[in-house]
Amino acid sequence: MQEKKYLKWYNMVGYGSGDIAGNVVYAFLSSFVMIYLTNTVGLNAGVVGALIAASKFFDGVTDVFFGAMIDKTKSRLGKARPWMLFAYIGCAITLAAIFMIPVNMGKTAQYAWFFVAYTMLNAVFYTANNIAYSALTALVTKNSKERVQMGSFRFIFAFATSLLIQSITVKAVSTFGGGASGWRTVAIIYAVIGLIVNTISVFSVKELKEEELQEETANITIAQKEKYGLIQAAKLLISNKFYLMICGVYILQQVYTAMINMGLYYMTYVLKNENLFGVFSWAVNIPLIFALVLTPTLVARWNGMYKLNLRGYMLGTFGRAMVILAGYLGNVPMMLLFTGIAALGQGPWQGDMNAVIASCSEYTYLTKNKRVDGAMYSCTSLGVKLGGGLGTAIAGWMLAASGFDGMAAVQPESCIRMLHFMYLWLPMLISIVITIVLSKMNVEDANKKLMQQSK
């Protein structure tokens, strides 16, 4: 029996464009905040890392909190869209604030400015916006193929935006005068663009009514409607082993991305050409986009997402291993080739991840008889914030431990060795761990078995 269709192609494109807004924040922040703070503001990489890590304590409960709030929301716009719409205003303001630290302030005041702006962005505004955006996958359609397509469109826009930001930002900062004023101008431009695109994305889809969302197969009872609090929501999530796996993979994935983004340091001080960072961003993002285009077809051909994700990451791990070899040989074209192969293998998981989370939410419904769609998608925000934040913090600590000095033109040999470890070895090791976790994440099969048992 063919699944009912809920969306037109333009709904999916409109939804996907929302990740332009998301990556105006995330890609810009994760790729450039550390080098802005160390090489322009003159802050210590180790102290910045400690502040980012401390900020994560404030993030601890906000993911589940906002997820639960979305589940309880009732409005003309639905559950998730109001949060997505209004939270981005705060995202735009705090993103600009991070790159507007006055250079004539004392160091303590500069650290405090960064900490407050960074914490407000991540713990409050980005959390609410990103969880709401991700939850829409389960709230606007019940068609599994459409959910995969939504994820593919979403991450095509995400990686295209990352590619553009990573390619043009260094030159754009220079064009607008360089230094602190250049970073400030670019940040404001990105924030305004994000605000406009996010608003368009919000109004490109419409959430299904609660009654329709709760209609499952005839042999499965209607979800219980009693309200649940924050603690119960957290318990429901923790009791779902697939949620924990997805959280783990998402966090590792963001740490991986943070290390890849440290490539700007690697290109500047190891390869002696900072402009190569933009070239490597093409080698990462173009194969990812290509893989995302193919993902819906491959999911259909392999009758699900499990085999595709696992085999893809096996290819990705091989690619990163070969990047290590090419790096030590000093062969840049070879590094670019295998960087692309690794990205190609990692692409399918990016495209169907939201659909996997939706299946994970169905698993909670089938086992606990409760719908927690908003709370379930907290893993996306948790992964981005905790993984990306810790990745950037760890990078800062490693740079500080290696003797890095952002004001120096030449770095010590200890720093060069550390950059090799950060950019070459760590991504490969993380990829291995993700592959192992994905081998256990067959939530689709678990749901099928549960539904058969209920008949």
BALO-626915 format. One record per residue (C-alpha): x, y, z. Coordinates in steps of 0.5 Angstrom, whole numbers. Each point is the difference from the previous one (the first is absolute). Layout:
// BALO-626915
X|Y|Z
...
// end
This chain:
// BALO-626915
0|0|0
3|7|-2
1|5|5
-4|6|0
3|6|-2
0|7|4
5|4|-4
1|4|-6
8|1|-3
-1|7|2
-1|-2|7
6|-4|1
4|5|-4
-3|6|5
1|-5|6
7|-1|-2
2|7|-1
0|1|7
6|-3|1
3|6|-3
-2|3|6
3|-5|4
7|0|-3
0|7|0
1|-1|7
3|-7|1
5|0|-6
3|7|1
0|-1|8
4|-7|-1
4|2|-5
3|7|2
-2|2|7
7|-3|3
4|3|-5
-3|7|0
0|0|8
8|-2|0
2|3|-6
-4|7|0
-2|1|7
6|-3|3
-3|-5|5
3|-6|2
-2|-7|-3
0|-4|6
-4|5|4
-5|1|-6
-1|-8|0
-1|0|8
-6|6|-1
-3|-5|-6
0|-6|5
-3|4|6
-5|3|-5
-2|-8|-1
-3|0|7
-5|5|-1
-2|-4|-7
-1|-6|5
-7|0|1
-3|5|-6
0|-5|-5
-5|-5|3
-4|6|3
-1|4|-6
-2|-7|-4
-5|-1|6
-2|7|-1
-1|-1|-7
-4|-6|1
-5|4|5
-1|6|-5
-6|1|-3
-1|6|-5
-3|2|-7
7|-1|-3
1|-7|4
4|-3|5
7|1|-3
0|6|-5
-1|5|5
6|-2|4
4|0|-7
-2|7|-2
1|4|6
6|-3|3
4|1|-6
-1|8|1
5|-2|7
4|-4|-5
2|6|-4
1|5|5
5|-5|4
3|-2|-6
2|7|-2
2|2|7
5|-6|1
4|3|-6
-1|7|3
5|0|6
3|7|1
7|-1|-1
1|6|5
-3|-4|6
4|-3|5
2|-8|-1
-5|-2|6
-6|4|-3
2|-3|-7
-1|-7|3
-6|2|3
-3|3|-6
1|-6|-4
-2|-5|5
-7|4|1
-1|0|-7
2|-7|-2
-4|-3|6
-6|4|-2
0|-2|-7
1|-7|1
-4|-2|7
-6|4|-2
-1|3|-7
3|-5|-5
-2|-6|5
-7|2|-1
0|2|-7
4|-7|-2
-4|-5|4
-7|4|-3
3|-1|-7
2|-7|0
-6|-2|4
-4|3|-6
2|-7|-4
-5|-4|4
-5|6|1
-1|1|-8
-1|-7|-3
0|-7|2
3|-3|-6
6|-3|1
3|2|-7
-2|7|1
4|0|6
6|-2|-3
-1|5|-6
-1|5|5
7|-2|4
3|0|-7
-2|7|-2
1|3|7
8|-3|0
1|2|-8
-2|7|2
4|-1|7
7|-2|-4
-1|5|-5
0|5|5
6|-2|3
3|-1|-6
-1|8|-2
1|2|7
7|-4|1
2|3|-7
-2|7|0
1|2|7
7|1|1
0|5|-7
-6|3|2
3|2|7
6|3|-4
-5|4|-5
-3|3|6
6|3|3
3|-6|4
1|-1|7
-6|1|5
-4|5|-5
0|-5|-5
-2|-6|4
-6|4|3
-2|2|-7
0|-7|-2
-4|-2|6
-5|5|-1
-1|-2|-7
-1|-7|2
-5|1|5
-4|4|-4
0|-5|-6
-2|-6|5
-6|4|3
-3|1|-6
1|-7|-3
-2|-3|7
-7|4|-1
-1|-3|-7
1|-7|2
-5|1|6
-5|2|-4
1|-6|-6
-3|-5|4
-6|-2|4
0|-4|6
-5|-6|0
-6|0|5
1|-4|7
-5|-5|-2
3|-1|-6
7|-1|3
-3|-5|5
-3|-5|-6
4|-6|0
-2|-7|-3
-6|-2|2
3|-5|5
4|5|4
-4|4|6
-1|7|0
6|3|3
-2|2|8
-1|8|0
2|1|7
5|6|1
7|-2|2
6|4|3
7|1|-1
2|-5|4
-5|-5|-3
2|2|-7
8|-1|2
-2|-7|2
-4|-2|-6
6|2|-4
6|-3|4
-4|-7|0
0|0|-8
7|-3|-1
-1|3|-8
0|7|3
6|-1|4
4|-3|-6
-3|6|-4
3|5|5
6|-3|0
1|0|-7
-2|7|-1
5|2|5
6|-4|-3
-2|3|-6
0|7|2
7|-1|3
2|-3|-6
-2|7|-4
3|4|5
7|-3|-1
-1|0|-8
-2|8|1
7|0|4
3|-1|-7
0|8|-1
6|-1|5
3|-6|-3
0|4|-7
3|6|3
5|-3|4
2|-7|-3
-2|1|-8
2|7|1
-6|3|-4
-7|2|3
-3|0|-6
0|-7|-1
-5|-1|6
-6|2|-5
3|-5|-5
-1|-5|5
-7|2|2
-2|-1|-8
4|-7|1
-5|-2|6
-6|4|-2
-1|-2|-7
0|-8|1
-5|1|6
-5|4|-4
1|-5|-6
-1|-6|5
-6|4|3
-3|0|-7
0|-7|0
-2|-2|7
-7|-1|-2
1|-4|-6
5|-5|4
-5|0|6
-5|-3|-4
5|-5|-4
2|-3|7
-7|0|3
2|5|6
6|4|3
4|-5|4
4|-3|-5
1|6|-4
3|4|6
4|-5|3
3|-2|-7
1|8|-1
4|1|6
4|-6|-1
2|3|-7
1|7|4
5|-3|5
4|-3|-6
0|7|-3
3|3|7
5|-5|0
3|1|-6
0|8|1
5|-2|6
4|-3|-5
0|6|-5
1|5|5
7|-3|2
2|-1|-7
-2|8|-1
-4|-2|-6
-6|5|0
-3|-3|-6
-1|-6|3
-2|3|7
-6|3|-4
-2|-6|-4
0|-5|6
-4|6|4
-5|0|-5
-1|-8|0
-1|1|8
-5|5|-1
-4|-4|-5
0|-6|5
-3|5|5
-5|3|-4
-6|-5|1
0|0|7
0|8|0
-6|-1|-5
-4|-5|4
1|2|7
-6|4|1
-4|-6|-3
4|-5|5
-2|5|6
-7|-1|-2
0|-7|0
3|0|7
-6|5|2
-4|-6|-3
4|-5|4
-2|4|7
-7|0|-2
0|-7|-2
3|-2|7
-3|5|5
-6|3|-4
2|7|0
2|5|-5
6|4|2
2|3|-7
2|6|2
4|-3|6
3|-5|-5
3|5|-5
4|3|6
6|-4|-2
1|4|-6
1|6|4
3|-4|6
5|-2|-6
2|6|-3
1|4|7
3|-5|4
4|-4|-6
2|7|-3
1|4|6
5|-6|3
3|-1|-7
2|8|0
2|0|7
4|-7|0
3|4|-6
2|6|4
3|-4|5
4|-4|-5
3|6|-3
1|3|7
4|-6|2
4|0|-6
3|7|1
-5|3|-5
1|8|-1
-5|3|-4
4|7|0
6|-4|-3
1|-1|-7
4|-6|1
-2|-6|5
4|-5|4
1|-7|-3
-4|-2|6
-6|3|-3
1|-2|-7
0|-8|3
-6|2|3
-3|3|-6
1|-7|-3
-3|-4|5
-6|5|0
-1|0|-7
2|-7|-2
-1|-5|5
-5|2|4
-6|0|-5
2|-7|-2
0|-2|7
-7|3|1
-2|-3|-7
1|-7|3
-4|1|6
-6|3|-4
0|-6|-5
0|-5|6
-6|4|3
-3|0|-6
0|-8|-1
-4|0|6
-5|5|-2
-6|-4|-4
-6|3|3
-4|-1|-6
1|-8|1
-2|1|7
-6|4|-1
-3|-5|-6
1|-5|6
-4|4|5
-6|1|-5
0|-7|-2
-1|-2|7
-5|5|1
-5|-4|-5
// end
